[in-house]
Amino acid sequence: MLASSPSQRPYPELATIQFQDSVVQDSSSVYASLKDLKRSELSLANRLRSIVEDAEYVCQLQKHLAARLEVFRDRANGAVAGKNSEIGKTCLLDPSRNEDLSSPLKADSSTNLSSTSAIPLVANERNGSWYVSPQLKAASVYFKSTDGHTGQWGFSLRRLNLQLLDILGKNGSAIVVDSTRTGKRFPDALSKTVPIWACVMNRILFAENQHALKTPPDLLPESETAQIEARIPSFVSSFSSLGLDMAALRKRLKRPVKCFWAIHGEPNLTKPPILRRDHKEYNLLILCSASKRRSVPEIGDGAYVQGAADDAEAWSGGLTSDLFWKNRDYLLGDDKSEEKLRELVSELIKNRNLDSSDGKTLVRIKAAPDLYIGTQNSNHPEQSPETSGLIISCNTDPSTDPPSSHPSTPTPSKTLHLSLPAQKLGSRALRQKLASIISFIQSPSHASPPPPCNPSEPTHPPITILSTHSLDLPIGIALAILCLFYDESGQRTLSGEQREGVDKLFIRRRLAWVMESVESAVGAGAGARGGASRATLNGVNEFLMAGRAREMG
């Protein structure tokens, strides 16, 4: 055995090591400093200022493209911009150039855009509404990034976004606005989910031509684009199986859709579309990432936050995009501490009164004209089915029901109070309430004879389903009612008993009836606030296909 050298000493055991207090204190202070810097970077003030900066870019992009479109139309009509026209200098550019749309439009002061010439701004919920003020927002859509994640590409049958057909068909163009977090150039919703949607619409509504999948150049490898395109036929088949009136959808869209992309702070990814002749053959859909790319986050007060609106529930303290835009100057007018700013937000939320755009929605299901869904403050005198029909109230507090459900002579049999909580708890509780809902509708006391003047009218009173929170639960309840009481023509002729042929495809087709009406009436903004959640739909599916017979027994 070799003897160890005197110079070699055994390693000390961990328990014998003693650290200087100053070293520990310095490490703690560095950690605390880094934590403070991170907190200041993601402060409420930094987020809101970054949102305003990104929103200004969106407005700039809209004006820039609208001005180009206006000049191109003038040229097509034989008008020529004056020699000294800044609009002409700015917009009549070589279409072969990749123009930088992040630079300011010099013709702002001389550009007079009418509402008919402006390109509609469409917010992709939920982020998008933070970057488009309510006065400028034409509509909302809901394209999920998860449907564009690598290997998980999909076409959602729960959120069809058919309201975008009307916007494109009427205006010939639209800008869909979204953002993405630090480190990414483009959200998957805009780089993949929307292009998938556009390709599916083109192939099924304009099948006389071949429509390849178009994705943003330099963002997706060709191999991924090819893999996505291989799934398009299955998406087309799934959409076709819903049984919607495809001829009517084609009339709404009028022309195929062609996508273009723009990123805040970068040259646009595709050739400027307005100077090409595509506007005659296609609807131009510009997909805009409002946030500037930052590979490394900025630090300190005034730092720019990429994708500042992302996951607003975690940082906003209850502040909504609508409430922010209504009070932007009040919140950001003067330099305020983080604590003071959050106090103001709490004050706004506490004192907020629901306005006409906050919680007042009444949607008539087109395929079943005597079925309505809405939010609890719905008040449409021109069509008030709740005054004479059945009301299913999802409220936890009956006192918040609309006045029409509390007439001077109480008729409790006409109103069913479910007392469901909000969000996921309500979705779970609904599963146990569906049997009582069916029994309520089946009650013989609710049948009404047809009026003598018009014997062809339905003998059943209209049904209105209301909620104080969103359209989530009303959509789920309406879906169950449509599956059990309505035939293929939308007539309520069935008894509500278990029927043959209720499978996933059948339920999807009935859900398409509901979502087409919801999206047409209020846009997917309502879908974002109160679309059919997965938890609600799963509960309804289980009730219809598996457990209903046992629960009714």
C-alpha positions as CSV (number, residue, x, y, z in Angstrom):
1,M,0.0,0.0,0.0
2,L,1.5,3.3,-1.0
3,A,2.1,5.9,1.7
4,S,0.4,9.2,1.2
5,S,2.5,12.2,0.6
6,P,2.7,14.6,3.6
7,S,1.6,17.4,1.3
8,Q,-1.6,15.6,0.5
9,R,-4.4,16.4,3.0
10,P,-7.8,14.8,3.2
11,Y,-10.8,16.8,2.0
12,P,-12.7,18.4,4.9
13,E,-16.1,17.1,5.7
14,L,-19.0,19.4,4.9
15,A,-20.0,19.8,8.5
16,T,-16.6,21.2,9.3
17,I,-16.8,24.0,6.7
18,Q,-17.6,27.4,8.1
19,F,-18.7,30.3,5.9
20,Q,-18.0,33.9,6.7
21,D,-21.2,35.8,7.6
22,S,-20.3,38.5,5.1
23,V,-20.3,36.0,2.2
24,V,-23.8,34.7,3.2
25,Q,-25.1,38.2,3.6
26,D,-23.7,39.3,0.2
27,S,-25.3,36.3,-1.5
28,S,-28.6,37.0,0.1
29,S,-28.4,40.7,-0.9
30,V,-27.5,39.8,-4.5
31,Y,-30.5,37.4,-4.7
32,A,-32.8,40.0,-3.2
33,S,-31.5,42.6,-5.7
34,L,-32.1,40.3,-8.6
35,K,-35.6,39.5,-7.3
36,D,-36.4,43.3,-7.0
37,L,-35.1,43.9,-10.5
38,K,-37.3,41.1,-11.9
39,R,-40.3,42.5,-10.0
40,S,-39.7,46.0,-11.3
41,E,-39.3,44.8,-14.8
42,L,-42.8,43.1,-14.7
43,S,-44.4,45.9,-12.7
44,L,-48.0,46.9,-13.6
45,A,-46.8,50.3,-14.8
46,N,-44.2,48.7,-17.2
47,R,-46.8,46.3,-18.5
48,L,-49.4,48.9,-19.2
49,R,-47.0,51.3,-20.9
50,S,-45.7,48.5,-23.0
51,I,-49.2,47.6,-24.0
52,V,-49.8,51.2,-25.1
53,E,-46.6,51.2,-27.1
54,D,-47.7,48.0,-28.9
55,A,-51.2,49.3,-29.4
56,E,-49.8,52.4,-31.2
57,Y,-47.9,50.1,-33.5
58,V,-51.1,48.3,-34.3
59,C,-52.9,51.6,-35.2
60,Q,-49.9,52.6,-37.3
61,L,-50.0,49.4,-39.2
62,Q,-53.7,49.7,-39.8
63,K,-53.4,53.2,-41.2
64,H,-50.3,52.3,-43.3
65,L,-52.0,49.4,-45.0
66,A,-55.3,51.2,-45.3
67,A,-53.6,54.2,-47.0
68,R,-51.9,51.8,-49.4
69,L,-55.2,50.2,-50.3
70,E,-56.9,53.5,-50.8
71,V,-54.2,54.8,-53.2
72,F,-54.2,51.5,-55.1
73,R,-58.0,51.8,-55.5
74,D,-57.6,55.3,-56.7
75,R,-55.1,54.2,-59.3
76,A,-57.4,51.4,-60.4
77,N,-60.1,54.0,-60.9
78,G,-57.8,56.2,-63.1
79,A,-56.9,58.7,-60.3
80,V,-53.2,59.5,-59.9
81,A,-51.7,61.0,-56.7
82,G,-50.3,64.5,-57.0
83,K,-46.6,65.0,-57.5
84,N,-46.3,66.5,-54.1
85,S,-48.5,63.9,-52.4
86,E,-46.9,62.4,-49.4
87,I,-49.4,59.5,-49.6
88,G,-48.2,58.8,-53.1
89,K,-44.5,58.9,-52.0
90,T,-45.2,56.6,-49.0
91,C,-47.6,54.1,-50.5
92,L,-46.8,53.7,-54.2
93,L,-43.7,51.6,-53.5
94,D,-42.0,48.8,-55.5
95,P,-44.1,45.7,-54.6
96,S,-40.9,43.6,-54.9
97,R,-39.5,45.2,-51.8
98,N,-39.9,43.9,-48.3
99,E,-41.0,47.2,-46.8
100,D,-40.5,47.8,-43.1
101,L,-44.0,48.4,-41.7
102,S,-42.6,49.5,-38.3
103,S,-41.6,52.9,-39.6
104,P,-44.1,55.7,-39.1
105,L,-46.5,56.6,-41.9
106,K,-45.5,60.0,-43.1
107,A,-48.9,60.7,-44.6
108,D,-50.8,60.5,-41.3
109,S,-51.6,64.2,-41.3
110,S,-53.0,64.2,-44.8
111,T,-54.7,60.8,-44.7
112,N,-58.5,60.9,-44.2
113,L,-59.6,57.3,-43.9
114,S,-63.3,56.7,-43.9
115,S,-64.8,53.8,-42.0
116,T,-65.4,51.9,-45.2
117,S,-61.7,52.1,-46.2
118,A,-60.1,51.3,-42.9
119,I,-59.0,47.7,-42.5
120,P,-60.9,46.1,-39.5
121,L,-58.9,45.3,-36.4
122,V,-59.8,41.9,-34.9
123,A,-58.5,40.9,-31.5
124,N,-57.4,37.3,-30.9
125,E,-58.6,36.8,-27.4
126,R,-57.6,37.0,-24.8
127,N,-54.4,38.9,-25.4
128,G,-55.5,40.8,-28.5
129,S,-58.1,43.0,-26.8
130,W,-55.4,44.7,-24.7
131,Y,-53.7,45.9,-27.9
132,V,-56.8,47.2,-29.6
133,S,-59.0,49.9,-27.9
134,P,-62.7,49.1,-27.8
135,Q,-63.4,52.0,-30.2
136,L,-61.2,50.5,-32.9
137,K,-62.0,46.8,-32.4
138,A,-64.3,45.5,-35.1
139,A,-64.6,42.0,-33.5
140,S,-62.9,39.3,-31.6
141,V,-61.8,35.8,-32.5
142,Y,-60.4,32.9,-30.5
143,F,-57.6,31.0,-32.2
144,K,-55.7,28.9,-29.6
145,S,-51.9,28.7,-29.6
146,T,-52.2,25.1,-28.4
147,D,-53.8,24.1,-31.8
148,G,-50.5,25.3,-33.4
149,H,-48.1,23.6,-31.0
150,T,-45.6,21.4,-32.8
151,G,-47.0,17.9,-33.2
152,Q,-50.4,19.0,-31.8
153,W,-51.8,20.9,-34.8
154,G,-55.5,21.0,-34.8
155,F,-58.7,22.6,-36.1
156,S,-61.1,23.5,-33.3
157,L,-64.7,22.4,-33.7
158,R,-65.6,24.2,-30.5
159,R,-64.5,27.6,-31.7
160,L,-65.2,27.9,-35.4
161,N,-64.6,31.7,-35.6
162,L,-67.1,32.0,-38.4
163,Q,-67.7,35.7,-37.6
164,L,-64.4,36.3,-39.4
165,L,-66.1,35.2,-42.6
166,D,-68.5,38.1,-42.5
167,I,-65.7,40.6,-41.7
168,L,-63.5,39.5,-44.5
169,G,-66.4,39.1,-47.0
170,K,-67.6,42.6,-46.3
171,N,-64.3,44.4,-46.1
172,G,-62.0,42.3,-48.2
173,S,-59.3,42.4,-45.5
174,A,-58.7,42.3,-41.8
175,I,-55.9,42.5,-39.3
176,V,-55.9,39.9,-36.5
177,V,-53.9,41.1,-33.5
178,D,-52.1,39.0,-30.9
179,S,-48.8,39.0,-29.0
180,T,-46.2,36.5,-27.6
181,R,-43.9,36.3,-24.7
182,T,-40.2,37.1,-24.4
183,G,-37.9,35.1,-26.7
184,K,-40.5,34.3,-29.4
185,R,-41.0,36.2,-32.6
186,F,-44.5,35.1,-33.3
187,P,-47.4,33.4,-31.4
188,D,-48.3,29.9,-32.6
189,A,-51.9,31.0,-32.9
190,L,-50.9,33.4,-35.8
191,S,-48.1,31.4,-37.4
192,K,-50.0,28.1,-37.5
193,T,-53.5,28.0,-36.0
194,V,-55.0,30.8,-38.2
195,P,-53.2,29.5,-41.4
196,I,-54.7,26.1,-40.7
197,W,-58.2,27.7,-40.3
198,A,-57.7,29.7,-43.6
199,C,-56.6,26.6,-45.5
200,V,-59.6,24.6,-44.3
201,M,-62.0,27.3,-45.2
202,N,-60.5,27.7,-48.6
203,R,-60.5,24.0,-49.4
204,I,-64.1,23.4,-48.3
205,L,-65.7,26.6,-49.5
206,F,-63.8,27.0,-52.7
207,A,-63.1,23.4,-53.6
208,E,-62.8,24.2,-57.4
209,N,-59.2,25.3,-56.8
210,Q,-56.3,23.9,-55.1
211,H,-55.3,25.8,-51.9
212,A,-51.9,25.0,-50.4
213,L,-51.2,25.7,-46.7
214,K,-49.3,29.0,-46.4
215,T,-47.2,29.7,-43.3
216,P,-44.9,32.6,-42.5
217,P,-41.5,32.4,-44.3
218,D,-38.4,32.0,-42.1
219,L,-40.5,31.0,-39.1
220,L,-41.4,27.5,-39.8
221,P,-39.3,24.8,-41.4
222,E,-40.6,23.3,-44.6
223,S,-40.8,19.9,-42.9
224,E,-43.3,21.2,-40.3
225,T,-45.4,22.9,-42.9
226,A,-45.6,19.6,-44.8
227,Q,-46.6,17.7,-41.7
228,I,-49.4,20.2,-41.0
229,E,-50.6,20.1,-44.5
230,A,-50.8,16.4,-44.4
231,R,-53.5,16.8,-41.7
232,I,-55.6,19.3,-43.5
233,P,-57.8,16.7,-45.3
234,S,-58.8,15.3,-41.9
235,F,-59.6,18.8,-40.6
236,V,-61.7,19.4,-43.7
237,S,-63.6,16.2,-43.1
238,S,-64.3,17.0,-39.5
239,F,-65.6,20.5,-40.4
240,S,-67.8,19.0,-43.1
241,S,-69.3,16.6,-40.7
242,L,-70.9,19.4,-38.7
243,G,-73.6,19.7,-41.3
244,L,-73.4,23.5,-41.7
245,D,-74.8,25.2,-44.8
246,M,-71.5,25.5,-46.8
247,A,-73.1,27.4,-49.6
248,A,-74.2,30.1,-47.2
249,L,-70.8,30.2,-45.6
250,R,-69.2,30.7,-49.1
251,K,-71.6,33.6,-49.8
252,R,-70.5,35.2,-46.6
253,L,-66.8,34.9,-47.3
254,K,-67.1,35.6,-51.1
255,R,-63.4,34.9,-51.8
256,P,-60.6,32.6,-50.6
257,V,-58.4,33.8,-47.7
258,K,-54.7,34.7,-48.1
259,C,-52.5,35.3,-45.0
260,F,-49.8,37.9,-44.6
261,W,-47.7,38.5,-41.4
262,A,-46.3,41.5,-39.6
263,I,-44.2,41.8,-36.5
264,H,-43.7,44.9,-34.4
265,G,-40.2,46.2,-34.8
266,E,-39.3,44.0,-37.8
267,P,-39.8,44.2,-41.5
268,N,-43.0,42.5,-42.6
269,L,-42.5,38.9,-43.4
270,T,-44.2,39.0,-46.8
271,K,-44.3,41.3,-49.7
272,P,-46.7,44.2,-49.2
273,P,-50.0,42.7,-50.2
274,I,-51.9,45.9,-51.1
275,L,-49.9,46.7,-54.2
276,R,-50.5,43.3,-55.6
277,R,-53.7,42.2,-57.4
278,D,-54.5,39.7,-54.7
279,H,-57.1,42.0,-53.3
280,K,-59.4,41.2,-56.3
281,E,-59.0,37.4,-55.9
282,Y,-58.5,36.9,-52.2
283,N,-59.5,38.3,-48.8
284,L,-56.3,39.6,-47.3
285,L,-55.8,38.5,-43.7
286,I,-52.9,40.3,-42.0
287,L,-51.7,38.5,-38.9
288,C,-50.0,41.0,-36.6
289,S,-47.8,40.2,-33.6
290,A,-48.1,43.5,-31.6
291,S,-45.1,42.9,-29.3
292,K,-41.5,43.6,-30.1
293,R,-39.1,40.7,-29.8
294,R,-36.8,40.8,-26.8
295,S,-34.3,37.9,-26.5
296,V,-33.3,39.3,-23.1
297,P,-35.8,41.1,-20.8
298,E,-35.2,44.7,-20.0
299,I,-34.6,45.7,-16.4
300,G,-35.8,48.6,-14.2
301,D,-38.5,51.2,-14.3
302,G,-39.7,52.0,-17.8
303,A,-38.5,48.7,-19.1
304,Y,-40.4,47.3,-22.1
305,V,-42.2,44.0,-21.5
306,Q,-42.7,41.7,-24.5
307,G,-46.1,40.2,-24.5
308,A,-47.1,42.3,-21.6
309,A,-50.8,41.3,-21.7
310,D,-50.0,37.6,-21.5
311,D,-51.7,35.8,-18.6
312,A,-53.5,38.9,-17.5
313,E,-55.3,37.1,-14.7
314,A,-52.0,36.7,-12.9
315,W,-50.9,40.4,-12.9
316,S,-53.9,42.6,-13.6
317,G,-55.5,42.5,-10.2
318,G,-58.9,42.3,-11.9
319,L,-58.2,45.0,-14.4
320,T,-59.8,44.2,-17.8
321,S,-58.7,45.5,-21.2
322,D,-62.0,47.5,-21.6
323,L,-61.6,49.0,-18.1
324,F,-58.0,49.9,-18.8
325,W,-58.7,51.7,-22.1
326,K,-61.5,53.6,-20.6
327,N,-59.2,54.9,-17.8
328,R,-55.8,54.8,-19.5
329,D,-55.0,58.5,-18.9
330,Y,-56.1,58.2,-15.3
331,L,-53.9,55.3,-14.7
332,L,-50.8,56.4,-16.6
333,G,-51.2,60.2,-16.6
334,D,-48.6,60.8,-13.9
335,D,-45.7,58.8,-12.5
336,K,-47.2,56.6,-9.8
337,S,-45.6,54.1,-7.5
338,E,-46.6,50.5,-8.0
339,E,-48.5,50.5,-4.8
340,K,-50.4,53.6,-5.8
341,L,-51.2,52.3,-9.2
342,R,-52.6,49.1,-7.8
343,E,-54.7,51.1,-5.4
344,L,-56.2,53.0,-8.3
345,V,-57.0,49.7,-10.1
346,S,-58.7,48.3,-7.0
347,E,-60.7,51.6,-6.8
348,L,-61.8,51.3,-10.4
349,I,-62.9,47.7,-10.0
350,K,-64.8,48.5,-6.8
351,N,-66.6,51.4,-8.3
352,R,-67.2,49.9,-11.8
353,N,-70.8,49.8,-13.0
354,L,-71.7,47.3,-15.6
355,D,-72.3,49.1,-18.9
356,S,-74.1,48.0,-22.0
357,S,-71.2,46.1,-23.3
358,D,-70.4,44.3,-20.0
359,G,-72.6,41.3,-19.5
360,K,-75.6,42.2,-21.7
361,T,-76.0,39.7,-24.4
362,L,-79.0,37.8,-25.8
363,V,-78.4,35.3,-28.5
364,R,-81.1,33.5,-30.5
365,I,-80.1,30.1,-31.7
366,K,-80.7,30.4,-35.5
367,A,-81.4,26.7,-36.0
368,A,-83.9,26.6,-33.1
369,P,-85.6,30.0,-33.1
370,D,-87.4,29.5,-29.8
371,L,-84.2,28.9,-27.8
372,Y,-82.2,31.8,-26.4
373,I,-79.0,32.1,-24.3
374,G,-77.7,35.2,-22.7
375,T,-76.2,36.9,-19.7
376,Q,-78.2,37.8,-16.7
377,N,-78.6,41.5,-17.5
378,S,-80.0,40.9,-21.0
379,N,-82.7,43.4,-21.8
380,H,-84.0,43.4,-25.4
381,P,-87.5,44.8,-25.5
382,E,-87.8,44.1,-29.1
383,Q,-87.5,40.4,-28.4
384,S,-88.1,39.4,-24.8
385,P,-88.9,35.7,-24.7
386,E,-88.3,35.6,-21.0
387,T,-91.5,37.6,-20.3
388,S,-93.7,34.7,-21.5
389,G,-91.5,31.7,-21.8
390,L,-89.4,29.4,-19.6
391,I,-86.3,30.8,-17.8
392,I,-83.4,28.7,-16.7
393,S,-81.3,30.8,-14.4
394,C,-77.7,29.8,-13.6
395,N,-77.5,32.4,-10.9
396,T,-76.2,31.7,-7.4
397,D,-78.4,34.6,-6.2
398,P,-82.0,34.7,-7.5
399,S,-82.2,38.4,-6.6
400,T,-80.0,39.1,-9.6
401,D,-82.5,37.7,-12.0
402,P,-83.9,40.2,-14.6
403,P,-87.1,42.0,-13.4
404,S,-89.2,40.1,-16.0
405,S,-88.7,36.9,-14.1
406,H,-90.2,38.5,-11.0
407,P,-93.7,39.6,-12.1
408,S,-96.2,41.0,-9.6
409,T,-98.0,37.7,-9.6
410,P,-95.2,35.1,-8.9
411,T,-95.1,32.2,-11.3
412,P,-92.2,30.1,-9.9
413,S,-93.0,27.2,-12.3
414,K,-91.8,29.3,-15.2
415,T,-88.3,29.9,-13.7
416,L,-85.8,27.3,-12.7
417,H,-83.0,28.5,-10.4
418,L,-79.9,26.3,-10.6
419,S,-77.7,28.2,-8.1
420,L,-74.5,27.2,-9.9
421,P,-71.2,28.7,-8.9
422,A,-68.8,30.3,-11.5
423,Q,-66.1,28.8,-13.5
424,K,-65.0,25.2,-13.1
425,L,-67.1,24.6,-10.0
426,G,-70.1,25.5,-12.0
427,S,-69.2,23.2,-14.8
428,R,-68.9,20.3,-12.4
429,A,-72.1,21.1,-10.6
430,L,-74.0,21.4,-13.9
431,R,-73.5,17.7,-14.5
432,Q,-75.7,17.0,-11.5
433,K,-78.3,19.5,-12.5
434,L,-79.1,18.4,-16.1
435,A,-81.7,15.8,-15.1
436,S,-83.7,18.5,-13.2
437,I,-83.4,20.8,-16.2
438,I,-84.9,18.1,-18.5
439,S,-87.7,17.4,-16.1
440,F,-88.5,21.2,-15.8
441,I,-88.9,21.5,-19.6
442,Q,-90.9,18.3,-19.8
443,S,-93.5,19.5,-17.2
444,P,-97.0,19.4,-18.7
445,S,-97.8,22.8,-17.1
446,H,-95.4,24.4,-19.5
447,A,-97.1,23.5,-22.7
448,S,-99.1,26.2,-24.4
449,P,-101.7,25.8,-27.1
450,P,-101.1,27.4,-30.5
451,P,-102.9,30.8,-31.0
452,P,-106.1,30.5,-33.1
453,C,-104.8,33.1,-35.5
454,N,-101.8,31.1,-36.4
455,P,-102.1,27.4,-35.7
456,S,-98.7,26.7,-37.3
457,E,-96.8,28.4,-34.4
458,P,-95.0,26.1,-32.0
459,T,-97.0,24.9,-29.0
460,H,-94.1,25.2,-26.7
461,P,-93.0,28.4,-24.9
462,P,-89.6,29.8,-25.7
463,I,-86.7,28.9,-23.5
464,T,-84.2,31.4,-22.3
465,I,-81.0,30.3,-20.4
466,L,-79.2,33.1,-18.5
467,S,-76.1,33.5,-16.4
468,T,-74.4,36.3,-14.6
469,H,-70.9,35.2,-15.4
470,S,-70.5,34.3,-19.0
471,L,-72.1,32.2,-21.8
472,D,-70.3,29.0,-20.7
473,L,-73.0,27.3,-18.7
474,P,-75.9,28.6,-21.0
475,I,-74.1,27.1,-24.0
476,G,-73.8,23.7,-22.2
477,I,-77.4,23.7,-21.1
478,A,-78.6,24.7,-24.6
479,L,-76.5,21.9,-26.1
480,A,-78.2,19.3,-23.9
481,I,-81.7,20.7,-24.7
482,L,-81.0,20.7,-28.5
483,C,-79.8,17.1,-28.4
484,L,-82.9,15.9,-26.5
485,F,-85.8,18.1,-27.6
486,Y,-85.1,19.3,-31.2
487,D,-85.1,17.4,-34.5
488,E,-82.9,18.0,-37.5
489,S,-85.0,20.9,-38.7
490,G,-84.7,22.8,-35.4
491,Q,-88.3,22.1,-34.3
492,R,-89.0,21.2,-30.7
493,T,-91.0,18.0,-31.3
494,L,-89.3,15.5,-29.1
495,S,-90.1,14.6,-25.5
496,G,-86.7,14.8,-24.1
497,E,-86.4,11.1,-23.4
498,Q,-83.2,9.2,-24.3
499,R,-83.0,9.0,-28.1
500,E,-81.0,6.9,-30.5
501,G,-77.9,8.1,-32.3
502,V,-76.6,10.5,-29.7
503,D,-72.9,10.2,-30.2
504,K,-69.9,12.6,-30.3
505,L,-70.6,13.6,-33.9
506,F,-74.3,14.3,-33.2
507,I,-73.3,16.4,-30.2
508,R,-70.7,18.3,-32.2
509,R,-73.3,19.2,-34.9
510,R,-75.7,20.5,-32.3
511,L,-72.8,22.5,-30.7
512,A,-72.1,24.0,-34.1
513,W,-75.7,25.3,-34.1
514,V,-75.0,27.1,-30.9
515,M,-71.5,28.4,-31.7
516,E,-72.5,29.7,-35.1
517,S,-75.2,31.8,-33.5
518,V,-73.0,33.0,-30.7
519,E,-70.1,34.0,-32.9
520,S,-72.4,35.7,-35.4
521,A,-74.2,37.7,-32.7
522,V,-71.4,38.7,-30.3
523,G,-68.2,37.4,-31.8
524,A,-65.7,35.1,-30.2
525,G,-65.0,37.9,-27.7
526,A,-68.1,36.5,-26.0
527,G,-66.7,33.1,-26.8
528,A,-63.6,34.1,-24.9
529,R,-65.6,35.4,-22.0
530,G,-68.2,32.7,-22.1
531,G,-67.6,30.1,-24.8
532,A,-68.1,26.4,-24.1
533,S,-65.4,25.3,-21.7
534,R,-64.0,21.9,-22.0
535,A,-65.2,21.0,-18.5
536,T,-68.8,22.0,-19.3
537,L,-68.8,20.1,-22.6
538,N,-67.4,17.0,-21.0
539,G,-70.1,17.0,-18.4
540,V,-72.8,17.4,-21.0
541,N,-71.3,14.7,-23.2
542,E,-71.2,12.2,-20.3
543,F,-74.8,13.0,-19.4
544,L,-76.1,12.5,-22.9
545,M,-74.1,9.4,-23.8
546,A,-73.7,7.5,-20.6
547,G,-75.4,8.4,-17.3
548,R,-78.6,10.1,-18.3
549,A,-80.9,7.0,-18.1
550,R,-79.6,6.1,-14.7
551,E,-80.0,9.6,-13.3
552,M,-83.5,10.0,-14.7
553,G,-84.6,6.7,-13.4
